[in-house]
């Protein structure tokens, strides 16, 4: 079973963080949590690093998106893992929405706790005041990121300020109180996000450049993504431009970045660090039992149509590095009755840390990258009030810059109209951002604009032929359900339509 299910079963019947049970914040040994433990700025930073940064995790988003859309197929070692979700069976009891909900509200609750306890840390010099504000800036930026994730997945229409959003929480929930909270309109959530990011931008030193922590580029990237999802293209362009500092990574650096080689930040703007030592989550364990190769018992492999996109351009670094060389590539897969075992496309985007004998499935989680900012800028060019030939050309140039950076032999890009541009941007987002948790939201946002191009699976992506290969773009499952444990513990919560 996946780790998310194990984690969720451990929670049992406890209520979720957002319904004030503090279920995921039950005190662990060594956890800094008591009010008296917060006396200095160093105490605040210790809690920020040890109890907030450590909880920033988009693994659930990556896994849900990969399985539910068209990024993976059933692998030869599959014993039932994710088959229901892969066949579009999604409901309020599904593990994946619960994981996305609980992990992000855990971050939010811990930030709220830090903010509350920070009031008792008195600073006496301008230097310590600035240090304290920097801690709060990082914390509030992480809270904003978590809310962007929640609204994007759980609001029927994140672009509508009056649509129902998620639960607004600015005070720490406690295990000894149960106070139900309703969902609020998106605008109230966005007001908090904007306030958090504005505070962060004002109080975070410009010298903060470590990509494993919040930096000014993180703040701009979060703003760019949020405004893109809200369809505020002017602001999305403004902040994507600020975040997109530096060139796209060349092939060698690109590969090193995914393998977390020493000093290989590459084009990564922010990564949630997963150290070699310690009981951290292993992102590739959502596809493999052991190692990221055919001997590692893959229970999910790369979707055939996604592989075919990469395979068109053999020199594309995504083809040469994201498909493990131990893969069994069967050109006659479509007519082979044993395709599950004879056509095994081993995912290698997360190849493990530089010490694979210790952590073969673990990598840092790349949450913001330059290439996403480039694709945001391309969308903004197309979405201008007047889509002119010059704006289409600008969008095409941006998209091709990514393809050129990934390898030679990429054809020229020309768009005759906005629909062609949307379709190509959606295509490149599919290729470039695969296994990063974007595809589900991208289809939700762009598929209609792109000429109704939604999920496109190959018939062999399931181990039983004839399973559904796509999902109607009007289906209610393009918004996640509020998890049943939240519904059961929060009498004021409103479920999303269809569930």
Kinemage of the C-alpha trace (Angstrom):
@kinemage 1
@onewidth
@group {chain A} dominant
@subgroup {mainchain}
@vectorlist {calphas} color= white
{ca unk a 1} P 0.000 0.000 0.000
{ca unk a 2} L 1.098 3.545 -0.544
{ca unk a 3} L 2.569 5.544 2.314
{ca unk a 4} L -0.307 8.006 2.150
{ca unk a 5} L -2.717 5.244 3.107
{ca unk a 6} L -0.478 4.175 5.975
{ca unk a 7} L -0.292 7.729 7.250
{ca unk a 8} L -4.005 8.180 6.908
{ca unk a 9} L -4.871 4.982 8.723
{ca unk a 10} L -2.660 6.107 11.578
{ca unk a 11} L -4.829 9.168 11.964
{ca unk a 12} L -7.805 6.847 12.451
{ca unk a 13} L -11.023 8.504 13.380
{ca unk a 14} L -9.454 11.712 14.670
{ca unk a 15} L -10.769 14.909 13.148
{ca unk a 16} L -8.705 16.931 10.738
{ca unk a 17} L -6.576 19.933 11.567
{ca unk a 18} L -9.002 22.330 9.964
{ca unk a 19} L -11.853 21.246 12.223
{ca unk a 20} L -9.728 22.182 15.215
{ca unk a 21} L -8.869 18.713 16.484
{ca unk a 22} L -5.157 19.245 15.780
{ca unk a 23} L -5.117 15.584 14.814
{ca unk a 24} L -1.906 15.836 12.851
{ca unk a 25} L -0.220 18.015 15.469
{ca unk a 26} L -0.305 15.636 18.420
{ca unk a 27} L 2.989 16.306 20.172
{ca unk a 28} L 5.848 14.053 19.183
{ca unk a 29} L 8.987 13.410 21.204
{ca unk a 30} L 11.367 16.311 20.876
{ca unk a 31} L 8.860 18.566 19.138
{ca unk a 32} L 9.149 22.247 19.992
{ca unk a 33} L 5.589 23.238 20.814
{ca unk a 34} L 5.045 24.652 24.302
{ca unk a 35} L 4.630 28.419 24.620
{ca unk a 36} L 7.538 28.637 27.061
{ca unk a 37} L 9.795 27.106 24.416
{ca unk a 38} L 9.514 30.260 22.298
{ca unk a 39} L 11.786 32.807 23.965
{ca unk a 40} L 14.206 33.936 21.269
{ca unk a 41} L 14.356 34.454 17.533
{ca unk a 42} L 16.518 31.332 17.383
{ca unk a 43} L 13.634 29.366 18.926
{ca unk a 44} L 11.298 30.653 16.225
{ca unk a 45} L 13.703 29.665 13.473
{ca unk a 46} L 14.225 26.259 15.013
{ca unk a 47} L 10.480 25.626 14.900
{ca unk a 48} L 10.252 27.021 11.359
{ca unk a 49} L 12.947 24.697 10.044
{ca unk a 50} L 12.130 21.609 12.079
{ca unk a 51} L 8.342 21.703 12.160
{ca unk a 52} L 7.180 23.759 9.163
{ca unk a 53} L 9.675 23.354 6.324
{ca unk a 54} L 9.758 19.653 7.067
{ca unk a 55} L 6.002 19.473 6.437
{ca unk a 56} L 6.012 21.224 3.048
{ca unk a 57} L 5.253 18.321 0.748
{ca unk a 58} L 3.524 18.075 -2.624
{ca unk a 59} L 3.956 14.297 -2.876
{ca unk a 60} L 0.210 13.742 -2.651
{ca unk a 61} L -0.415 16.214 -5.467
{ca unk a 62} L 2.247 14.546 -7.627
{ca unk a 63} L 0.904 11.045 -7.037
{ca unk a 64} L -2.762 11.919 -7.454
{ca unk a 65} L -2.131 13.839 -10.659
{ca unk a 66} L 0.104 11.171 -12.178
{ca unk a 67} L -2.358 8.362 -11.486
{ca unk a 68} L -5.620 10.147 -12.244
{ca unk a 69} L -4.557 11.722 -15.535
{ca unk a 70} L -2.308 10.219 -18.208
{ca unk a 71} L 1.182 10.232 -16.753
{ca unk a 72} L 1.359 6.591 -15.626
{ca unk a 73} L 0.244 3.119 -16.598
{ca unk a 74} L -0.099 -0.059 -14.573
{ca unk a 75} L 3.313 -1.648 -14.074
{ca unk a 76} L 4.305 -5.328 -13.990
{ca unk a 77} L 4.606 -5.463 -10.178
{ca unk a 78} L 1.216 -3.933 -9.508
{ca unk a 79} L -0.783 -5.782 -6.895
{ca unk a 80} L -3.699 -3.387 -6.876
{ca unk a 81} L -1.861 -0.149 -6.079
{ca unk a 82} L -3.829 2.883 -7.309
{ca unk a 83} L -5.974 0.903 -9.731
{ca unk a 84} L -9.244 2.370 -8.481
{ca unk a 85} L -7.984 5.927 -8.823
{ca unk a 86} L -6.462 5.139 -12.208
{ca unk a 87} L -9.921 4.037 -13.317
{ca unk a 88} L -11.371 7.373 -12.191
{ca unk a 89} L -12.939 6.059 -8.998
{ca unk a 90} L -12.752 9.186 -6.872
{ca unk a 91} L -14.919 9.943 -3.853
{ca unk a 92} L -14.850 11.549 -0.427
{ca unk a 93} L -13.237 8.442 1.071
{ca unk a 94} L -10.352 8.401 -1.411
{ca unk a 95} L -6.913 8.651 0.171
{ca unk a 96} L -5.441 11.136 -2.259
{ca unk a 97} L -7.729 14.156 -1.650
{ca unk a 98} L -7.388 13.489 2.073
{ca unk a 99} L -3.611 13.565 1.766
{ca unk a 100} L -3.600 16.859 -0.137
{ca unk a 101} L -6.046 18.396 2.337
{ca unk a 102} L -4.318 17.237 5.510
{ca unk a 103} L -0.713 17.908 4.453
{ca unk a 104} L -1.449 21.499 3.470
{ca unk a 105} L -3.551 22.220 6.539
{ca unk a 106} L -0.770 20.796 8.694
{ca unk a 107} L 1.587 23.447 7.294
{ca unk a 108} L -1.053 26.136 7.793
{ca unk a 109} L -1.713 25.119 11.388
{ca unk a 110} L 1.962 25.073 12.262
{ca unk a 111} L 2.498 28.478 10.721
{ca unk a 112} L -0.449 29.778 12.738
{ca unk a 113} L 1.131 28.350 15.875
{ca unk a 114} L 4.448 30.023 15.102
{ca unk a 115} L 2.754 33.365 14.485
{ca unk a 116} L 0.865 33.168 17.768
{ca unk a 117} L 3.898 32.260 19.848
{ca unk a 118} L 6.069 34.835 18.104
{ca unk a 119} L 4.211 37.552 20.016
{ca unk a 120} L 6.041 36.581 23.186
{ca unk a 121} L 9.476 36.909 21.565
{ca unk a 122} L 10.556 40.478 22.294
{ca unk a 123} L 13.343 41.952 20.190
{ca unk a 124} L 15.452 44.851 21.415
{ca unk a 125} L 17.589 45.772 18.420
{ca unk a 126} L 16.866 46.529 14.778
{ca unk a 127} L 18.932 43.502 13.807
{ca unk a 128} L 16.964 41.009 15.893
{ca unk a 129} L 13.675 42.609 14.813
{ca unk a 130} L 14.686 42.100 11.185
{ca unk a 131} L 15.660 38.500 11.926
{ca unk a 132} L 12.321 37.842 13.588
{ca unk a 133} L 10.417 39.395 10.690
{ca unk a 134} L 12.396 37.261 8.256
{ca unk a 135} L 11.288 34.118 10.090
{ca unk a 136} L 7.680 35.273 9.974
{ca unk a 137} L 8.074 36.174 6.294
{ca unk a 138} L 9.224 32.655 5.416
{ca unk a 139} L 6.438 31.101 7.470
{ca unk a 140} L 3.725 33.242 5.935
{ca unk a 141} L 5.012 32.528 2.421
{ca unk a 142} L 4.728 28.802 3.128
{ca unk a 143} L 1.200 29.289 4.433
{ca unk a 144} L 0.342 31.154 1.238
{ca unk a 145} L 1.731 28.315 -0.877
{ca unk a 146} L -0.391 25.774 1.001
{ca unk a 147} L -3.512 27.844 0.452
{ca unk a 148} L -2.757 28.172 -3.264
{ca unk a 149} L -2.616 24.377 -3.447
{ca unk a 150} L -5.862 23.932 -1.524
{ca unk a 151} L -7.884 26.433 -3.542
{ca unk a 152} L -6.557 25.045 -6.819
{ca unk a 153} L -7.620 21.480 -6.061
{ca unk a 154} L -10.760 21.965 -3.953
{ca unk a 155} L -12.504 24.989 -5.480
{ca unk a 156} L -14.763 24.298 -8.460
{ca unk a 157} L -13.459 27.464 -10.097
{ca unk a 158} L -10.300 29.010 -8.606
{ca unk a 159} L -10.620 31.935 -11.038
{ca unk a 160} L -13.997 32.969 -9.605
{ca unk a 161} L -13.559 35.124 -6.476
{ca unk a 162} L -17.106 34.298 -5.381
{ca unk a 163} L -16.815 30.539 -5.814
{ca unk a 164} L -16.631 28.410 -2.702
{ca unk a 165} L -13.066 27.935 -1.597
{ca unk a 166} L -11.655 26.176 1.451
{ca unk a 167} L -11.512 26.752 5.200
{ca unk a 168} L -9.828 29.985 6.283
{ca unk a 169} L -7.653 29.454 9.344
{ca unk a 170} L -5.379 32.079 10.882
{ca unk a 171} L -5.226 30.783 14.448
{ca unk a 172} L -3.741 27.483 15.632
{ca unk a 173} L -6.188 24.637 16.116
{ca unk a 174} L -5.868 22.645 19.310
{ca unk a 175} L -6.605 19.058 20.197
{ca unk a 176} L -8.672 20.041 23.261
{ca unk a 177} L -11.155 22.192 21.333
{ca unk a 178} L -13.564 21.362 18.535
{ca unk a 179} L -14.758 24.388 16.632
{ca unk a 180} L -16.295 23.706 13.247
{ca unk a 181} L -15.351 26.087 10.460
{ca unk a 182} L -17.147 26.534 7.149
{ca unk a 183} L -15.604 27.024 3.754
{ca unk a 184} L -15.367 30.610 2.577
{ca unk a 185} L -15.317 32.311 -0.800
{ca unk a 186} L -12.111 32.221 -2.801
{ca unk a 187} L -11.659 35.957 -2.434
{ca unk a 188} L -11.176 35.675 1.325
{ca unk a 189} L -8.531 33.021 0.805
{ca unk a 190} L -6.808 35.124 -1.844
{ca unk a 191} L -6.865 38.147 0.465
{ca unk a 192} L -4.901 36.156 3.033
{ca unk a 193} L -2.516 34.798 0.409
{ca unk a 194} L -1.828 38.267 -0.930
{ca unk a 195} L -1.335 39.650 2.571
{ca unk a 196} L 1.076 36.844 3.439
{ca unk a 197} L 3.102 37.217 0.260
{ca unk a 198} L 3.200 41.017 0.527
{ca unk a 199} L 4.503 40.737 4.100
{ca unk a 200} L 7.044 38.173 2.981
{ca unk a 201} L 8.236 40.337 0.099
{ca unk a 202} L 8.687 43.322 2.420
{ca unk a 203} L 10.444 41.520 5.257
{ca unk a 204} L 12.567 38.865 3.594
{ca unk a 205} L 16.138 40.049 2.933
{ca unk a 206} L 17.133 40.310 -0.704
{ca unk a 207} L 20.223 38.311 0.242
{ca unk a 208} L 18.084 35.209 0.889
{ca unk a 209} L 19.106 32.997 -2.024
{ca unk a 210} L 19.160 29.398 -0.722
{ca unk a 211} L 16.675 27.612 -2.951
{ca unk a 212} L 15.782 25.141 -0.203
{ca unk a 213} L 14.254 27.982 1.780
{ca unk a 214} L 11.857 30.795 0.941
{ca unk a 215} L 13.567 33.456 -1.148
{ca unk a 216} L 12.326 36.528 -3.038
{ca unk a 217} L 12.133 34.297 -6.128
{ca unk a 218} L 9.905 31.834 -4.251
{ca unk a 219} L 7.569 34.697 -3.386
{ca unk a 220} L 7.412 35.900 -6.994
{ca unk a 221} L 6.893 32.361 -8.300
{ca unk a 222} L 4.042 31.747 -5.858
{ca unk a 223} L 2.430 35.011 -6.891
{ca unk a 224} L 2.839 34.176 -10.576
{ca unk a 225} L 1.187 30.762 -10.173
{ca unk a 226} L -1.635 32.159 -8.055
{ca unk a 227} L -2.432 34.982 -10.483
{ca unk a 228} L -2.273 32.602 -13.436
{ca unk a 229} L -4.854 30.336 -11.811
{ca unk a 230} L -6.987 33.427 -11.131
{ca unk a 231} L -6.592 34.490 -14.780
{ca unk a 232} L -5.067 37.792 -13.756
{ca unk a 233} L -2.559 37.629 -16.572
{ca unk a 234} L -1.012 41.065 -16.112
{ca unk a 235} L 0.098 40.264 -12.563
{ca unk a 236} L 1.023 36.707 -13.490
{ca unk a 237} L 3.351 38.085 -16.151
{ca unk a 238} L 4.799 40.650 -13.747
{ca unk a 239} L 5.763 38.119 -11.112
{ca unk a 240} L 6.788 35.331 -13.484
{ca unk a 241} L 9.250 37.800 -14.974
{ca unk a 242} L 10.662 38.553 -11.517
{ca unk a 243} L 10.936 34.859 -10.654
{ca unk a 244} L 12.444 33.759 -13.960
{ca unk a 245} L 15.996 34.862 -13.233
{ca unk a 246} L 18.700 33.032 -15.148
{ca unk a 247} L 18.741 30.721 -18.116
{ca unk a 248} L 17.047 27.373 -18.444
{ca unk a 249} L 19.349 24.535 -17.435
{ca unk a 250} L 21.437 22.846 -20.121
{ca unk a 251} L 21.083 19.088 -20.377
{ca unk a 252} L 23.875 18.106 -17.978
{ca unk a 253} L 22.821 20.491 -15.233
{ca unk a 254} L 19.207 19.509 -15.765
{ca unk a 255} L 19.954 15.853 -15.059
{ca unk a 256} L 22.100 16.726 -12.045
{ca unk a 257} L 19.297 18.890 -10.637
{ca unk a 258} L 16.838 15.997 -10.600
{ca unk a 259} L 19.415 13.762 -8.940
{ca unk a 260} L 20.182 16.375 -6.260
{ca unk a 261} L 23.874 16.429 -7.092
{ca unk a 262} L 25.911 18.715 -4.848
{ca unk a 263} L 25.589 22.311 -6.002
{ca unk a 264} L 23.180 21.386 -8.793
{ca unk a 265} L 20.395 23.857 -8.164
{ca unk a 266} L 20.029 24.391 -11.872
{ca unk a 267} L 16.810 26.189 -12.714
{ca unk a 268} L 15.090 25.164 -9.489
{ca unk a 269} L 13.556 28.149 -7.691
{ca unk a 270} L 12.443 26.223 -4.601
{ca unk a 271} L 12.802 22.619 -3.519
{ca unk a 272} L 11.401 20.996 -0.394
{ca unk a 273} L 14.517 19.289 0.884
{ca unk a 274} L 14.517 15.574 1.623
{ca unk a 275} L 17.859 14.729 3.302
{ca unk a 276} L 19.620 11.418 2.836
{ca unk a 277} L 19.355 10.610 6.516
{ca unk a 278} L 16.117 10.417 8.477
{ca unk a 279} L 12.630 9.047 8.011
{ca unk a 280} L 11.574 11.344 5.202
{ca unk a 281} L 9.111 10.498 2.462
{ca unk a 282} L 10.453 8.914 -0.702
{ca unk a 283} L 8.797 10.363 -3.776
{ca unk a 284} L 9.675 7.473 -6.100
{ca unk a 285} L 8.088 4.943 -3.725
{ca unk a 286} L 4.826 6.040 -5.273
{ca unk a 287} L 5.937 4.198 -8.427
{ca unk a 288} L 8.373 1.547 -7.204
{ca unk a 289} L 8.859 -0.843 -4.317
{ca unk a 290} L 12.663 -0.766 -4.325
{ca unk a 291} L 14.749 1.162 -6.850
{ca unk a 292} L 13.933 3.280 -9.893
{ca unk a 293} L 14.670 0.641 -12.507
{ca unk a 294} L 13.085 -2.492 -13.858
{ca unk a 295} L 14.587 -4.502 -11.029
{ca unk a 296} L 12.940 -2.246 -8.462
{ca unk a 297} L 9.495 -3.776 -8.931
{ca unk a 298} L 7.658 -0.905 -10.663
{ca unk a 299} L 3.950 -1.029 -9.896
{ca unk a 300} L 3.367 2.083 -12.017
{ca unk a 301} L 5.332 2.987 -15.126
{ca unk a 302} L 5.222 5.862 -17.592
{ca unk a 303} L 2.042 6.250 -19.606
{ca unk a 304} L 2.582 5.082 -23.186
{ca unk a 305} L 1.361 8.255 -24.853
{ca unk a 306} L 3.599 10.404 -22.657
{ca unk a 307} L 6.569 8.211 -23.536
{ca unk a 308} L 5.688 8.490 -27.239
{ca unk a 309} L 5.852 12.281 -26.952
{ca unk a 310} L 9.391 12.087 -25.605
{ca unk a 311} L 10.390 9.347 -28.022
{ca unk a 312} L 9.778 11.601 -31.027
{ca unk a 313} L 13.010 13.419 -30.163
{ca unk a 314} L 15.719 10.919 -29.112
{ca unk a 315} L 18.173 13.627 -28.043
{ca unk a 316} L 15.672 15.330 -25.740
{ca unk a 317} L 17.161 15.080 -22.250
{ca unk a 318} L 13.737 14.178 -20.920
{ca unk a 319} L 13.808 11.112 -23.178
{ca unk a 320} L 17.341 10.136 -22.274
{ca unk a 321} L 17.095 10.685 -18.520
{ca unk a 322} L 13.470 10.318 -17.403
{ca unk a 323} L 13.070 6.819 -18.840
{ca unk a 324} L 15.468 4.463 -17.112
{ca unk a 325} L 17.773 2.586 -19.523
{ca unk a 326} L 16.694 -0.734 -18.011
{ca unk a 327} L 13.211 -0.194 -19.440
{ca unk a 328} L 11.790 -2.804 -21.782
{ca unk a 329} L 10.531 -0.857 -24.786
{ca unk a 330} L 8.323 -2.954 -27.020
{ca unk a 331} L 7.572 -1.373 -30.396
{ca unk a 332} L 4.788 -3.909 -30.892
{ca unk a 333} L 3.169 -3.202 -27.526
{ca unk a 334} L -0.241 -2.439 -29.013
{ca unk a 335} L -0.704 -5.997 -30.286
{ca unk a 336} L 1.158 -7.855 -27.549
{ca unk a 337} L -1.176 -9.592 -25.107
{ca unk a 338} L 1.572 -9.492 -22.468
{ca unk a 339} L 2.213 -5.752 -22.840
{ca unk a 340} L 2.203 -5.143 -19.055
{ca unk a 341} L 5.380 -7.226 -18.725
{ca unk a 342} L 6.940 -6.716 -22.148
{ca unk a 343} L 6.537 -2.922 -22.406
{ca unk a 344} L 7.819 -1.496 -19.124
{ca unk a 345} L 8.655 2.222 -19.232
{ca unk a 346} L 10.495 2.870 -15.974
{ca unk a 347} L 10.049 6.413 -14.622
{ca unk a 348} L 13.394 7.948 -13.665
{ca unk a 349} L 12.589 11.594 -13.046
{ca unk a 350} L 13.346 10.951 -9.370
{ca unk a 351} L 16.479 8.746 -9.560
{ca unk a 352} L 17.349 8.903 -5.863
{ca unk a 353} L 19.975 10.775 -3.892
{ca unk a 354} L 23.673 10.594 -4.840
{ca unk a 355} L 24.001 7.670 -2.400
{ca unk a 356} L 21.472 5.292 -3.993
{ca unk a 357} L 22.344 2.388 -1.728
{ca unk a 358} L 20.975 4.450 1.157
{ca unk a 359} L 18.108 6.421 -0.368
{ca unk a 360} L 17.353 5.085 -3.865
{ca unk a 361} L 13.783 6.452 -3.946
{ca unk a 362} L 14.307 9.838 -2.298
{ca unk a 363} L 14.755 13.244 -3.922
{ca unk a 364} L 14.065 16.845 -3.088
{ca unk a 365} L 10.658 17.988 -4.288
{ca unk a 366} L 11.048 20.657 -6.961
{ca unk a 367} L 8.078 22.927 -6.307
{ca unk a 368} L 8.934 25.988 -8.419
{ca unk a 369} L 11.187 26.019 -11.496
{ca unk a 370} L 12.196 28.487 -14.202
{ca unk a 371} L 10.519 26.472 -16.930
{ca unk a 372} L 7.138 26.834 -15.224
{ca unk a 373} L 7.668 30.601 -15.182
{ca unk a 374} L 8.513 30.555 -18.899
{ca unk a 375} L 5.301 28.664 -19.631
{ca unk a 376} L 3.329 31.087 -17.465
{ca unk a 377} L 4.751 33.931 -19.543
{ca unk a 378} L 3.699 32.105 -22.705
{ca unk a 379} L 0.140 31.809 -21.401
{ca unk a 380} L 0.114 35.493 -20.572
{ca unk a 381} L 1.118 36.372 -24.130
{ca unk a 382} L -1.768 34.358 -25.543
{ca unk a 383} L -4.295 35.567 -22.982
{ca unk a 384} L -3.794 39.258 -23.632
{ca unk a 385} L -6.858 41.362 -24.296
{ca unk a 386} L -6.001 41.228 -28.000
{ca unk a 387} L -4.306 38.083 -29.276
{ca unk a 388} L -2.220 39.544 -32.076
{ca unk a 389} L 0.259 37.788 -34.374
{ca unk a 390} L 3.075 39.359 -32.369
{ca unk a 391} L 1.752 37.943 -29.096
{ca unk a 392} L 1.382 34.491 -30.653
{ca unk a 393} L 4.929 34.722 -31.954
{ca unk a 394} L 6.169 35.719 -28.505
{ca unk a 395} L 4.371 32.744 -26.960
{ca unk a 396} L 5.847 30.398 -29.548
{ca unk a 397} L 9.342 31.733 -28.888
{ca unk a 398} L 8.961 31.081 -25.171
{ca unk a 399} L 7.720 27.533 -25.655
{ca unk a 400} L 10.478 26.738 -28.115
{ca unk a 401} L 13.098 28.069 -25.681
{ca unk a 402} L 12.247 25.177 -23.379
{ca unk a 403} L 12.345 22.606 -26.169
{ca unk a 404} L 15.671 23.921 -27.412
{ca unk a 405} L 17.142 23.783 -23.912
{ca unk a 406} L 16.080 20.151 -23.611
{ca unk a 407} L 17.745 18.933 -26.806
{ca unk a 408} L 18.457 19.341 -30.484
{ca unk a 409} L 16.165 18.557 -33.384
{ca unk a 410} L 13.164 20.449 -32.055
{ca unk a 411} L 11.012 21.876 -34.867
{ca unk a 412} L 10.074 25.509 -35.278
{ca unk a 413} L 6.949 26.664 -33.493
{ca unk a 414} L 4.258 28.743 -35.208
{ca unk a 415} L 0.706 29.459 -34.015
{ca unk a 416} L -2.015 30.589 -36.391
{ca unk a 417} L -4.534 31.318 -33.673
{ca unk a 418} L -5.025 31.306 -29.924
{ca unk a 419} L -6.412 27.751 -29.804
{ca unk a 420} L -3.272 26.378 -31.421
{ca unk a 421} L -1.188 28.298 -28.902
{ca unk a 422} L -3.166 27.013 -25.914
{ca unk a 423} L -2.906 23.464 -27.230
{ca unk a 424} L 0.860 23.668 -27.651
{ca unk a 425} L 1.364 25.263 -24.240
{ca unk a 426} L -0.737 22.517 -22.684
{ca unk a 427} L 1.361 19.958 -24.567
{ca unk a 428} L 4.639 21.419 -23.382
{ca unk a 429} L 3.395 21.664 -19.799
{ca unk a 430} L 2.504 17.979 -20.075
{ca unk a 431} L 6.032 17.112 -21.183
{ca unk a 432} L 8.082 19.505 -19.076
{ca unk a 433} L 6.130 19.355 -15.811
{ca unk a 434} L 5.257 15.653 -15.822
{ca unk a 435} L 5.335 14.018 -12.370
{ca unk a 436} L 5.407 17.420 -10.659
{ca unk a 437} L 1.704 17.653 -9.828
{ca unk a 438} L 0.492 20.021 -12.565
{ca unk a 439} L -1.329 17.952 -15.200
{ca unk a 440} L -4.707 17.642 -13.415
{ca unk a 441} L -4.934 21.393 -12.823
{ca unk a 442} L -3.612 22.193 -16.295
{ca unk a 443} L -6.334 20.153 -17.981
{ca unk a 444} L -8.921 21.742 -15.703
{ca unk a 445} L -7.661 25.218 -16.685
{ca unk a 446} L -6.674 24.886 -20.326
{ca unk a 447} L -8.288 21.898 -22.018
{ca unk a 448} L -11.347 23.737 -23.325
{ca unk a 449} L -9.227 26.633 -24.605
{ca unk a 450} L -6.964 24.089 -26.301
{ca unk a 451} L -9.809 22.546 -28.299
{ca unk a 452} L -11.055 20.108 -25.640
{ca unk a 453} L -7.765 18.274 -25.230
{ca unk a 454} L -8.072 16.413 -21.959
{ca unk a 455} L -6.731 13.125 -20.646
{ca unk a 456} L -5.259 11.039 -23.464
{ca unk a 457} L -4.238 7.569 -22.347
{ca unk a 458} L -3.150 4.621 -24.410
{ca unk a 459} L -5.293 1.498 -24.219
{ca unk a 460} L -2.321 -0.353 -22.707
{ca unk a 461} L -2.008 2.004 -19.714
{ca unk a 462} L -4.274 -0.372 -17.797
{ca unk a 463} L -3.646 -4.071 -17.249
{ca unk a 464} L -7.195 -4.798 -18.414
{ca unk a 465} L -7.989 -3.657 -21.933
{ca unk a 466} L -11.139 -1.640 -22.449
{ca unk a 467} L -10.901 0.519 -19.328
{ca unk a 468} L -11.914 4.202 -19.713
{ca unk a 469} L -9.162 6.235 -21.339
{ca unk a 470} L -10.399 9.743 -20.613
{ca unk a 471} L -12.783 11.793 -18.497
{ca unk a 472} L -15.284 14.336 -19.761
{ca unk a 473} L -14.105 17.897 -19.220
{ca unk a 474} L -17.483 18.698 -17.667
{ca unk a 475} L -17.199 15.892 -15.107
{ca unk a 476} L -17.520 16.854 -11.442
{ca unk a 477} L -14.288 15.004 -10.658
{ca unk a 478} L -12.244 17.900 -12.003
{ca unk a 479} L -12.675 19.265 -8.495
{ca unk a 480} L -11.577 17.149 -5.561
{ca unk a 481} L -14.039 16.092 -2.860
{ca unk a 482} L -13.782 17.442 0.653
{ca unk a 483} L -12.440 14.393 2.559
{ca unk a 484} L -15.016 12.375 4.465
{ca unk a 485} L -13.164 12.669 7.770
{ca unk a 486} L -13.433 16.444 7.486
{ca unk a 487} L -17.115 16.196 6.640
{ca unk a 488} L -17.723 13.859 9.576
{ca unk a 489} L -15.963 16.136 12.040
{ca unk a 490} L -17.125 19.502 10.748
{ca unk a 491} L -20.885 19.984 10.616
{ca unk a 492} L -20.556 23.308 8.793
{ca unk a 493} L -18.493 22.028 5.858
{ca unk a 494} L -20.065 21.975 2.404
{ca unk a 495} L -19.188 19.138 0.056
{ca unk a 496} L -18.356 19.790 -3.579
{ca unk a 497} L -20.975 18.959 -6.213
{ca unk a 498} L -21.238 15.336 -7.330
{ca unk a 499} L -19.779 13.662 -4.251
